[in-house]
Amino acid sequence: MMADLTERQSEVVEFVREWWAEHGYGPSMQDIADGLTISRASAHQRVRALAKHGVLHYRPHTCRTTRLTEIDKG
């Protein structure tokens, strides 16, 4: 599954993984944008694409729901 991701999408996955490890909850879109030095719109676009790939889960219009699929399985 990870082989299908772009380099930028992979950066989001790694950021979310590290955020969860440090904070114990998901990053907001703004956290992702700030952490990767991208716009909030770009962060949202990448998260939506990753959700479509089944790599991330997030609930639109709900704060800090972004999480890796593997966290749900673990």
C-alpha positions as CSV (number, residue, x, y, z in Angstrom):
1,M,0.0,0.0,0.0
2,M,2.8,2.5,0.9
3,A,4.3,2.0,-2.6
4,D,1.3,3.6,-4.1
5,L,1.9,6.8,-2.2
6,T,3.6,9.9,-3.5
7,E,6.6,11.3,-1.6
8,R,4.4,14.1,-0.2
9,Q,1.7,11.7,0.9
10,S,4.4,9.6,2.6
11,E,5.5,12.8,4.5
12,V,2.0,13.2,5.8
13,V,1.9,9.6,7.0
14,E,5.2,10.0,8.8
15,F,4.1,13.3,10.4
16,V,0.9,11.8,11.6
17,R,2.7,8.7,13.0
18,E,5.2,11.0,14.9
19,W,2.5,13.3,16.1
20,W,0.5,10.4,17.6
21,A,3.6,9.0,19.3
22,E,4.4,12.4,20.9
23,H,0.9,13.6,21.7
24,G,-1.4,10.6,21.9
25,Y,-4.0,12.1,19.6
26,G,-4.3,13.1,16.0
27,P,-3.0,16.4,14.5
28,S,-5.3,19.0,13.1
29,M,-5.1,20.1,9.5
30,Q,-3.4,23.2,10.7
31,D,-0.8,21.1,12.7
32,I,-0.1,19.1,9.5
33,A,0.2,22.3,7.4
34,D,2.5,23.9,9.9
35,G,4.6,20.8,10.5
36,L,5.2,20.3,6.7
37,T,5.3,24.0,5.8
38,I,2.4,23.6,3.3
39,S,-1.0,25.3,3.1
40,R,-3.9,24.1,5.0
41,A,-5.7,23.3,1.7
42,S,-2.7,21.2,0.6
43,A,-2.7,19.3,3.9
44,H,-6.5,18.7,3.5
45,Q,-6.0,17.5,-0.1
46,R,-3.3,15.0,1.0
47,V,-5.2,13.7,3.9
48,R,-8.3,13.1,1.7
49,A,-6.1,11.2,-0.8
50,L,-4.6,9.1,2.0
51,A,-8.1,8.4,3.3
52,K,-9.1,7.3,-0.2
53,H,-6.0,4.9,-0.2
54,G,-7.2,3.5,3.1
55,V,-4.0,4.7,4.9
56,L,-5.6,7.4,7.1
57,H,-9.0,7.8,8.8
58,Y,-10.4,11.3,9.5
59,R,-13.8,12.7,10.1
60,P,-14.4,15.9,8.1
61,H,-15.4,19.0,10.1
62,T,-14.3,17.3,13.4
63,C,-11.1,18.3,15.2
64,R,-8.1,16.0,15.6
65,T,-9.6,12.9,14.1
66,T,-6.8,12.2,11.7
67,R,-5.2,8.8,12.5
68,L,-3.4,6.0,10.7
69,T,-5.3,2.9,9.8
70,E,-2.7,0.8,11.5
71,I,-3.5,2.6,14.8
72,D,-7.0,1.3,14.5
73,K,-5.8,-2.2,14.0
74,G,-3.2,-2.0,16.9
